[in-house]
Amino acid sequence: MCQRWRQKMLKDQHFAANLGSVLRKLKPTRQVECVELMLTANNMTVAYAEALLAATPPHLLVSEKRPRKLSGVTAEQMVKMEREMGNLQGQLKLVEKSYGQDVLLLELSNRMLAFLRERGQATRSQISVECFRGKVLLDASLEHLLASTPPKITVRWDERAGSAPGAPLRVYRLVAG
């Protein structure tokens, strides 16, 4: 593995000294994948690294030949492990893609809940202007709060004052409780 990459990925991690000898048997791209999996699983053990090594296809090994077999693991079990590893890696990529959006949505939702706690109720326009200074699209956050189980907010439709034109006002309020 590249020295800089290793320092960045493994910074502040505790792991066995012989973990590197297992990882060096893998090509660099597979090393990155395996370390990411180990970090995600919070499992930096040599045994886990050896299991990942055993489940690695030959073209991702430095020597391009199979490592020694794990004792007690049949060829059928190995095939299942390889297939499951591929599935887990695909799922991990999907989670990584949506993580940033999910965190942003939760942050916006928490900010909106604090605003409604302080005010009691507010229209969509008031939330946009006074809570977020008009810089944030609210739809995803409002939908999240309305669709959560149980719902965190309610929406009430009110007529506009003085027969003003336009759609009825949506007034959002915290759910009592």
C-alpha positions, 0 to 999 in steps of 0.5 A: 500500500502507498505510505500516504494512503496507509497513514491516512486510512489507518491513522488512530487505529489499533491493529496487530503488527503482522496485519501488514504481512497479510495485506501485502499479499493483495494488490493495492486496489484490493488492499484498499477494499479490505481495509475499508471493509475492516474499518467499517466492520470495526474489525482490524484483526489478522483473522478477519484479514486472512478471511478476506484474503481467502475470499479474494479472487486470484486476479487480485492477489500479488502472486495470482495464486490462491492463498493457503486454504482456511482450515475447516472451510470447504470449497462450497463455503468459500464460494458462498463467502466470495458471493456474500463478500461481493454482495456486502461490498455492493451494499456498502457502496450504496450506503456510502453514496446516500450517507451524506444526503441522509446526514444533511436531511437529519440536520435540516430536520433537527434544525426545523424541529428546534425552530418549531419548538421555539415558535410553536407553529410556522408556515413553510415560508416562515420556516424557509426565511426565518429558520434557514434564511431562504437558502435551503430546499425544505421539501425533503426535510418536511416529508421526512418529518411528516413520514417518520413513525410516529410523525414528528410534525403535523400540517394544517391547511389554512385559508389566506388572510383577507381572501388573498390569492394563492394556494391555502397556507400550510402551517406546520406544528410539532406533534403534541407529546 
